[in-house]
Amino acid sequence: MITHIRRTAVALAVAGAAAGATVLGAGAAIANPSDAPCSSADVSVQVTKDPSHSAGHEAFLITYTAASPTTNCLLQGTPTGMSFADGDVPVPGVGVQPDAAQALPVNLTAAHPAQSRIIQATEAAPNPSVPTSVSFALPTPPVGQATQVAAAWPVGEPLKGGTVTVSPVSPADQLPTQVPPGSPGDTNGNGQLDSSETPDNPDQPMA
């Protein structure tokens, strides 16, 4: 009888420990929701003309802001499936290529927006169709959730050339500095001093 009681006590202790671990695991998940990829319900996007520029290039800023005060999710990578439209009509003749910069994880919250750039050659021929909107899929798509977002395009701003470049998402206060392609520190020649060029990048302190 005593042996049976001891075995029951041990079994209950093991079950209790397992339940505690489950609660702790759930608590950790709740405490760190930035592990969850952002869906389109989590993010609002806006596109504006970038006031900074490098010789021969100009850019538009995509700003990602939290859709609610409690938003806390992960963005990592470059927007995909980007397209432009003039009203309901797609803008033809514009290819979109991802920038070669390293894509680091970005934690999006109400206090910490994120940004990326759409970059084009200043002197390239403007597309005769001027966009009024842009749409794309967010990076790090969550399985089974919508990731398509859209934003108004800056009024009257044409797309130039046959290809534009889109950079990875970065924290808004750490967006890579634009420089003339091939400038000191711009080892990959993309016209931005980005994280992939550490330790050559003066924007990124060495560890």
KETIDREN-771137 format. One line per field, with one value per residue: x, y, z of N, C-alpha, C in turn; residue number from 1; residue in one letter. Coordinates in steps of 0.05 Angstrom, whole numbers, m for minus. Layout:
nxx: X / ... $
nyy: Y / ... $
nzz: Z / ... $
caxx: X / ... $
cayy: Y / ... $
cazz: Z / ... $
cxx: X / ... $
cyy: Y / ... $
czz: Z / ... $
num: NUM / ... $
residu: a / ... $
This chain:
nxx: 16 / 38 / 78 / 48 / 24 / 69 / 86 / 43 / 47 / 96 / 82 / 44 / 76 / 110 / 73 / 55 / 102 / 108 / 62 / 73 / 118 / 93 / 60 / 100 / 125 / 85 / 80 / 129 / 124 / 83 / 108 / 145 / 125 / 147 / 170 / 131 / 113 / 96 / 31 / m14 / m54 / m28 / 2 / 10 / 23 / 61 / 81 / 131 / 168 / 238 / 278 / 333 / 389 / 432 / 485 / 461 / 419 / 353 / 302 / 245 / 212 / 187 / 147 / 134 / 86 / 60 / m4 / m36 / m35 / m17 / 11 / 64 / 110 / 147 / 188 / 226 / 269 / 257 / 206 / 159 / 133 / 120 / 80 / 56 / 5 / m37 / m90 / m138 / m107 / m52 / 16 / 57 / 119 / 157 / 206 / 222 / 273 / 305 / 347 / 416 / 430 / 442 / 390 / 364 / 330 / 272 / 238 / 174 / 137 / 89 / 120 / 165 / 175 / 187 / 228 / 238 / 269 / 251 / 288 / 312 / 342 / 362 / 368 / 344 / 296 / 230 / 172 / 115 / 66 / 42 / 45 / m8 / m13 / 18 / 30 / 46 / 74 / 86 / 150 / 175 / 127 / 70 / 44 / m16 / m38 / m58 / m15 / m12 / m5 / m21 / m8 / m17 / 15 / 66 / 42 / 43 / 95 / 140 / 157 / 222 / 262 / 272 / 275 / 268 / 298 / 289 / 299 / 317 / 275 / 287 / 301 / 270 / 304 / 353 / 361 / 398 / 450 / 448 / 494 / 539 / 543 / 594 / 625 / 672 / 668 / 621 / 619 / 590 / 570 / 518 / 500 / 485 / 503 / 503 / 483 / 506 / 557 / 589 / 653 / 663 / 626 / 611 / 565 / 553 / 573 / 632 / 637 $
nyy: m24 / 25 / 30 / 37 / 86 / 119 / 114 / 138 / 191 / 205 / 203 / 243 / 287 / 289 / 299 / 348 / 379 / 376 / 403 / 453 / 467 / 471 / 516 / 554 / 554 / 573 / 623 / 645 / 648 / 685 / 728 / 740 / 758 / 775 / 735 / 718 / 722 / 782 / 796 / 821 / 844 / 864 / 907 / 973 / 1009 / 1061 / 1102 / 1147 / 1201 / 1196 / 1239 / 1238 / 1221 / 1189 / 1202 / 1199 / 1166 / 1158 / 1152 / 1119 / 1117 / 1062 / 1058 / 1021 / 1013 / 996 / 966 / 969 / 990 / 946 / 914 / 870 / 842 / 803 / 824 / 805 / 809 / 821 / 858 / 823 / 804 / 855 / 906 / 958 / 1007 / 1047 / 1077 / 1029 / 1002 / 962 / 984 / 979 / 947 / 950 / 922 / 889 / 883 / 848 / 880 / 869 / 869 / 846 / 814 / 829 / 810 / 846 / 877 / 896 / 945 / 990 / 1032 / 1026 / 1033 / 1009 / 1010 / 1008 / 1014 / 1036 / 1039 / 1077 / 1094 / 1160 / 1188 / 1155 / 1138 / 1162 / 1123 / 1124 / 1116 / 1138 / 1116 / 1107 / 1076 / 1024 / 955 / 897 / 837 / 824 / 810 / 748 / 713 / 693 / 627 / 612 / 662 / 728 / 768 / 809 / 877 / 947 / 1013 / 1084 / 1117 / 1167 / 1229 / 1243 / 1225 / 1194 / 1127 / 1104 / 1079 / 1009 / 975 / 973 / 975 / 940 / 947 / 908 / 903 / 948 / 972 / 1035 / 1075 / 1057 / 1054 / 1040 / 1084 / 1123 / 1124 / 1144 / 1091 / 1043 / 1074 / 1088 / 1036 / 1017 / 960 / 922 / 950 / 971 / 1021 / 1034 / 1039 / 985 / 933 / 886 / 898 / 904 / 897 / 943 / 983 / 1046 / 1061 / 1019 / 999 / 966 / 903 $
nzz: 0 / 18 / m20 / m66 / m56 / m55 / m109 / m134 / m116 / m138 / m192 / m194 / m182 / m226 / m267 / m250 / m256 / m311 / m327 / m306 / m337 / m386 / m377 / m366 / m416 / m449 / m426 / m439 / m494 / m499 / m476 / m513 / m567 / m614 / m642 / m676 / m743 / m780 / m803 / m854 / m825 / m782 / m797 / m822 / m882 / m914 / m968 / m986 / m1017 / m1014 / m979 / m976 / m1019 / m1067 / m1113 / m1178 / m1165 / m1138 / m1087 / m1057 / m995 / m959 / m906 / m849 / m801 / m737 / m732 / m688 / m618 / m590 / m623 / m639 / m674 / m723 / m776 / m831 / m884 / m954 / m987 / m1029 / m1095 / m1115 / m1145 / m1188 / m1198 / m1239 / m1220 / m1232 / m1268 / m1284 / m1281 / m1335 / m1356 / m1315 / m1277 / m1216 / m1170 / m1115 / m1066 / m1051 / m998 / m931 / m896 / m836 / m775 / m755 / m704 / m700 / m670 / m636 / m620 / m650 / m712 / m780 / m840 / m912 / m977 / m1044 / m1100 / m1154 / m1218 / m1228 / m1277 / m1314 / m1365 / m1355 / m1338 / m1380 / m1355 / m1296 / m1230 / m1182 / m1138 / m1099 / m1089 / m1049 / m1021 / m953 / m922 / m891 / m888 / m850 / m841 / m872 / m864 / m886 / m926 / m961 / m977 / m988 / m1013 / m1022 / m1077 / m1081 / m1103 / m1172 / m1180 / m1222 / m1243 / m1260 / m1313 / m1331 / m1288 / m1218 / m1152 / m1091 / m1023 / m964 / m904 / m851 / m784 / m770 / m752 / m768 / m822 / m881 / m903 / m962 / m1016 / m1069 / m1116 / m1104 / m1071 / m1017 / m970 / m992 / m1009 / m1038 / m1079 / m1083 / m1073 / m1022 / m953 / m920 / m873 / m891 / m903 / m860 / m830 / m859 / m864 / m844 / m817 / m785 / m724 / m703 / m670 $
caxx: 0 / 56 / 92 / 29 / 21 / 94 / 85 / 23 / 58 / 116 / 68 / 32 / 97 / 119 / 52 / 55 / 125 / 102 / 43 / 88 / 135 / 75 / 53 / 123 / 130 / 64 / 87 / 152 / 114 / 68 / 127 / 162 / 109 / 162 / 176 / 109 / 115 / 75 / 12 / m24 / m71 / m10 / 20 / 1 / 46 / 59 / 104 / 138 / 194 / 260 / 292 / 361 / 394 / 460 / 489 / 451 / 397 / 333 / 288 / 220 / 212 / 164 / 146 / 117 / 78 / 42 / m32 / m49 / m15 / m6 / 26 / 92 / 114 / 173 / 192 / 254 / 272 / 250 / 179 / 159 / 110 / 112 / 69 / 47 / m20 / m48 / m118 / m141 / m92 / m24 / 37 / 73 / 147 / 173 / 215 / 230 / 293 / 313 / 374 / 434 / 437 / 435 / 364 / 364 / 303 / 263 / 215 / 155 / 118 / 78 / 142 / 188 / 168 / 209 / 228 / 255 / 270 / 249 / 309 / 313 / 363 / 351 / 368 / 330 / 271 / 206 / 150 / 93 / 44 / 50 / 29 / m23 / m11 / 37 / 22 / 66 / 71 / 105 / 169 / 169 / 98 / 60 / 29 / m45 / m47 / m55 / 9 / m13 / m11 / m21 / m5 / m18 / 41 / 69 / 27 / 58 / 122 / 142 / 177 / 242 / 277 / 258 / 278 / 274 / 309 / 276 / 317 / 304 / 264 / 306 / 289 / 268 / 328 / 377 / 360 / 425 / 456 / 453 / 519 / 544 / 552 / 623 / 638 / 685 / 649 / 600 / 633 / 574 / 563 / 489 / 493 / 477 / 521 / 484 / 494 / 522 / 584 / 604 / 659 / 670 / 604 / 614 / 540 / 550 / 596 / 645 / 633 $
cayy: 0 / 48 / 32 / 48 / 115 / 133 / 115 / 158 / 217 / 211 / 208 / 270 / 307 / 290 / 312 / 376 / 391 / 379 / 425 / 478 / 473 / 480 / 543 / 571 / 556 / 592 / 650 / 655 / 655 / 710 / 750 / 746 / 754 / 784 / 711 / 714 / 739 / 801 / 792 / 846 / 855 / 876 / 928 / 994 / 1018 / 1087 / 1107 / 1175 / 1207 / 1196 / 1265 / 1233 / 1208 / 1187 / 1212 / 1181 / 1150 / 1169 / 1130 / 1123 / 1103 / 1047 / 1058 / 1000 / 1020 / 977 / 972 / 974 / 995 / 921 / 899 / 862 / 819 / 802 / 828 / 799 / 804 / 841 / 854 / 806 / 807 / 883 / 916 / 986 / 1010 / 1073 / 1071 / 1000 / 991 / 957 / 999 / 959 / 952 / 956 / 899 / 895 / 864 / 853 / 889 / 847 / 873 / 825 / 819 / 823 / 810 / 872 / 875 / 918 / 952 / 1017 / 1051 / 1020 / 1028 / 999 / 1022 / 998 / 1033 / 1029 / 1055 / 1078 / 1112 / 1187 / 1196 / 1136 / 1148 / 1157 / 1107 / 1142 / 1111 / 1146 / 1100 / 1119 / 1058 / 1002 / 933 / 877 / 818 / 828 / 788 / 728 / 709 / 672 / 607 / 614 / 689 / 746 / 785 / 829 / 904 / 967 / 1041 / 1104 / 1125 / 1197 / 1241 / 1253 / 1215 / 1172 / 1106 / 1109 / 1056 / 984 / 960 / 986 / 957 / 942 / 938 / 893 / 919 / 956 / 991 / 1062 / 1091 / 1044 / 1050 / 1044 / 1110 / 1122 / 1136 / 1136 / 1063 / 1039 / 1092 / 1073 / 1022 / 1004 / 938 / 907 / 968 / 975 / 1049 / 1037 / 1028 / 968 / 914 / 865 / 908 / 905 / 921 / 966 / 1002 / 1065 / 1062 / 996 / 997 / 940 / 892 $
cazz: 0 / 19 / m46 / m85 / m50 / m64 / m138 / m142 / m110 / m158 / m217 / m193 / m183 / m254 / m282 / m243 / m268 / m340 / m330 / m301 / m360 / m407 / m371 / m371 / m445 / m459 / m416 / m455 / m521 / m496 / m470 / m536 / m591 / m638 / m658 / m695 / m767 / m784 / m825 / m864 / m804 / m761 / m808 / m841 / m898 / m927 / m986 / m989 / m1030 / m995 / m982 / m980 / m1044 / m1075 / m1140 / m1198 / m1156 / m1120 / m1074 / m1043 / m970 / m950 / m876 / m837 / m774 / m723 / m737 / m662 / m597 / m578 / m644 / m634 / m692 / m736 / m805 / m839 / m912 / m974 / m998 / m1054 / m1111 / m1117 / m1170 / m1187 / m1213 / m1244 / m1216 / m1233 / m1290 / m1277 / m1295 / m1349 / m1363 / m1291 / m1262 / m1188 / m1161 / m1087 / m1061 / m1042 / m970 / m912 / m884 / m808 / m763 / m745 / m686 / m705 / m648 / m639 / m615 / m667 / m740 / m797 / m867 / m934 / m999 / m1072 / m1111 / m1183 / m1230 / m1232 / m1305 / m1332 / m1377 / m1339 / m1349 / m1386 / m1337 / m1269 / m1212 / m1160 / m1116 / m1100 / m1071 / m1047 / m998 / m931 / m919 / m870 / m887 / m832 / m856 / m870 / m858 / m908 / m924 / m982 / m967 / m1009 / m1004 / m1043 / m1087 / m1080 / m1126 / m1194 / m1181 / m1241 / m1241 / m1281 / m1322 / m1333 / m1263 / m1193 / m1132 / m1065 / m1002 / m941 / m882 / m830 / m764 / m782 / m744 / m778 / m851 / m892 / m915 / m991 / m1025 / m1097 / m1117 / m1105 / m1053 / m995 / m953 / m1008 / m1022 / m1057 / m1102 / m1086 / m1067 / m994 / m933 / m905 / m853 / m903 / m908 / m835 / m815 / m876 / m864 / m821 / m803 / m768 / m707 / m700 / m643 $
cxx: 17 / 70 / 74 / 25 / 45 / 94 / 66 / 33 / 79 / 103 / 56 / 53 / 107 / 99 / 51 / 78 / 120 / 83 / 56 / 105 / 118 / 67 / 76 / 128 / 110 / 70 / 109 / 142 / 99 / 87 / 144 / 147 / 123 / 171 / 155 / 112 / 91 / 57 / 2 / m42 / m54 / 3 / 4 / 26 / 40 / 84 / 107 / 163 / 215 / 275 / 322 / 365 / 424 / 461 / 479 / 427 / 378 / 316 / 262 / 221 / 185 / 167 / 126 / 111 / 59 / 13 / m47 / m28 / m3 / 9 / 55 / 97 / 140 / 171 / 221 / 254 / 262 / 221 / 180 / 133 / 101 / 102 / 58 / 22 / m26 / m78 / m122 / m124 / m63 / m5 / 55 / 103 / 165 / 180 / 224 / 250 / 300 / 342 / 390 / 441 / 428 / 408 / 365 / 336 / 297 / 238 / 198 / 136 / 108 / 100 / 165 / 179 / 192 / 206 / 244 / 253 / 263 / 268 / 309 / 334 / 350 / 347 / 354 / 304 / 247 / 185 / 127 / 69 / 53 / 33 / 14 / m22 / 10 / 27 / 44 / 59 / 93 / 125 / 161 / 139 / 90 / 42 / m1 / m55 / m42 / m30 / 8 / m21 / m10 / m18 / m8 / 11 / 42 / 58 / 47 / 86 / 124 / 161 / 196 / 258 / 260 / 258 / 282 / 284 / 295 / 295 / 302 / 294 / 286 / 291 / 290 / 292 / 354 / 377 / 387 / 427 / 460 / 478 / 521 / 554 / 582 / 639 / 653 / 665 / 627 / 611 / 617 / 563 / 533 / 480 / 482 / 498 / 504 / 499 / 510 / 551 / 600 / 629 / 666 / 649 / 607 / 588 / 537 / 575 / 606 / 640 / 658 $
cyy: 25 / 52 / 44 / 78 / 131 / 136 / 136 / 186 / 225 / 218 / 236 / 292 / 311 / 305 / 342 / 391 / 396 / 401 / 452 / 486 / 483 / 509 / 562 / 575 / 575 / 620 / 662 / 663 / 681 / 733 / 758 / 742 / 763 / 760 / 706 / 732 / 758 / 793 / 820 / 860 / 870 / 902 / 948 / 1004 / 1045 / 1090 / 1137 / 1178 / 1209 / 1222 / 1261 / 1219 / 1207 / 1196 / 1190 / 1164 / 1166 / 1146 / 1139 / 1106 / 1088 / 1047 / 1039 / 1009 / 999 / 986 / 977 / 978 / 969 / 904 / 894 / 838 / 823 / 807 / 821 / 792 / 827 / 836 / 838 / 812 / 836 / 890 / 944 / 988 / 1040 / 1071 / 1041 / 987 / 986 / 974 / 978 / 967 / 958 / 929 / 907 / 874 / 870 / 863 / 867 / 849 / 850 / 833 / 810 / 824 / 838 / 868 / 900 / 922 / 981 / 1038 / 1048 / 1013 / 1018 / 1012 / 1005 / 1018 / 1020 / 1049 / 1054 / 1097 / 1139 / 1194 / 1177 / 1148 / 1142 / 1140 / 1126 / 1139 / 1117 / 1131 / 1118 / 1101 / 1037 / 980 / 912 / 859 / 824 / 805 / 771 / 723 / 687 / 652 / 611 / 641 / 707 / 764 / 807 / 856 / 923 / 994 / 1060 / 1112 / 1156 / 1209 / 1252 / 1244 / 1192 / 1151 / 1110 / 1083 / 1031 / 968 / 978 / 965 / 962 / 931 / 923 / 913 / 923 / 972 / 1019 / 1079 / 1079 / 1039 / 1057 / 1072 / 1106 / 1137 / 1130 / 1108 / 1061 / 1057 / 1076 / 1061 / 1008 / 981 / 922 / 924 / 974 / 1004 / 1054 / 1025 / 1011 / 948 / 892 / 872 / 913 / 888 / 945 / 989 / 1020 / 1068 / 1040 / 993 / 969 / 930 / 893 $
czz: 0 / m8 / m67 / m81 / m60 / m95 / m148 / m138 / m131 / m185 / m217 / m195 / m212 / m271 / m276 / m255 / m298 / m345 / m326 / m324 / m383 / m402 / m375 / m400 / m457 / m451 / m433 / m483 / m520 / m492 / m494 / m562 / m616 / m654 / m679 / m719 / m769 / m807 / m833 / m843 / m783 / m770 / m825 / m856 / m911 / m945 / m989 / m1005 / m1009 / m999 / m986 / m1007 / m1049 / m1104 / m1160 / m1190 / m1138 / m1109 / m1062 / m1017 / m966 / m919 / m866 / m808 / m763 / m727 / m711 / m641 / m586 / m599 / m636 / m650 / m707 / m767 / m811 / m869 / m929 / m983 / m1024 / m1069 / m1115 / m1144 / m1166 / m1205 / m1216 / m1243 / m1215 / m1254 / m1281 / m1294 / m1309 / m1350 / m1339 / m1277 / m1234 / m1179 / m1131 / m1085 / m1048 / m1012 / m953 / m899 / m855 / m796 / m751 / m728 / m689 / m682 / m653 / m636 / m634 / m695 / m756 / m825 / m887 / m957 / m1026 / m1086 / m1141 / m1193 / m1237 / m1261 / m1324 / m1342 / m1360 / m1353 / m1356 / m1369 / m1309 / m1249 / m1191 / m1135 / m1120 / m1081 / m1071 / m1023 / m978 / m931 / m895 / m867 / m867 / m847 / m851 / m864 / m882 / m904 / m944 / m970 / m991 / m997 / m1028 / m1051 / m1086 / m1106 / m1147 / m1197 / m1200 / m1233 / m1265 / m1287 / m1322 / m1307 / m1240 / m1173 / m1106 / m1044 / m980 / m920 / m861 / m808 / m775 / m775 / m753 / m807 / m863 / m905 / m945 / m998 / m1055 / m1098 / m1120 / m1087 / m1031 / m976 / m967 / m1024 / m1042 / m1080 / m1105 / m1079 / m1039 / m976 / m914 / m888 / m865 / m907 / m882 / m838 / m832 / m874 / m840 / m806 / m782 / m750 / m705 / m672 / m627 $
num: 1 / 2 / 3 / 4 / 5 / 6 / 7 / 8 / 9 / 10 / 11 / 12 / 13 / 14 / 15 / 16 / 17 / 18 / 19 / 20 / 21 / 22 / 23 / 24 / 25 / 26 / 27 / 28 / 29 / 30 / 31 / 32 / 33 / 34 / 35 / 36 / 37 / 38 / 39 / 40 / 41 / 42 / 43 / 44 / 45 / 46 / 47 / 48 / 49 / 50 / 51 / 52 / 53 / 54 / 55 / 56 / 57 / 58 / 59 / 60 / 61 / 62 / 63 / 64 / 65 / 66 / 67 / 68 / 69 / 70 / 71 / 72 / 73 / 74 / 75 / 76 / 77 / 78 / 79 / 80 / 81 / 82 / 83 / 84 / 85 / 86 / 87 / 88 / 89 / 90 / 91 / 92 / 93 / 94 / 95 / 96 / 97 / 98 / 99 / 100 / 101 / 102 / 103 / 104 / 105 / 106 / 107 / 108 / 109 / 110 / 111 / 112 / 113 / 114 / 115 / 116 / 117 / 118 / 119 / 120 / 121 / 122 / 123 / 124 / 125 / 126 / 127 / 128 / 129 / 130 / 131 / 132 / 133 / 134 / 135 / 136 / 137 / 138 / 139 / 140 / 141 / 142 / 143 / 144 / 145 / 146 / 147 / 148 / 149 / 150 / 151 / 152 / 153 / 154 / 155 / 156 / 157 / 158 / 159 / 160 / 161 / 162 / 163 / 164 / 165 / 166 / 167 / 168 / 169 / 170 / 171 / 172 / 173 / 174 / 175 / 176 / 177 / 178 / 179 / 180 / 181 / 182 / 183 / 184 / 185 / 186 / 187 / 188 / 189 / 190 / 191 / 192 / 193 / 194 / 195 / 196 / 197 / 198 / 199 / 200 / 201 / 202 / 203 / 204 / 205 / 206 / 207 $
residu: m / i / t / h / i / r / r / t / a / v / a / l / a / v / a / g / a / a / a / g / a / t / v / l / g / a / g / a / a / i / a / n / p / s / d / a / p / c / s / s / a / d / v / s / v / q / v / t / k / d / p / s / h / s / a / g / h / e / a / f / l / i / t / y / t / a / a / s / p / t / t / n / c / l / l / q / g / t / p / t / g / m / s / f / a / d / g / d / v / p / v / p / g / v / g / v / q / p / d / a / a / q / a / l / p / v / n / l / t / a / a / h / p / a / q / s / r / i / i / q / a / t / e / a / a / p / n / p / s / v / p / t / s / v / s / f / a / l / p / t / p / p / v / g / q / a / t / q / v / a / a / a / w / p / v / g / e / p / l / k / g / g / t / v / t / v / s / p / v / s / p / a / d / q / l / p / t / q / v / p / p / g / s / p / g / d / t / n / g / n / g / q / l / d / s / s / e / t / p / d / n / p / d / q / p / m / a $
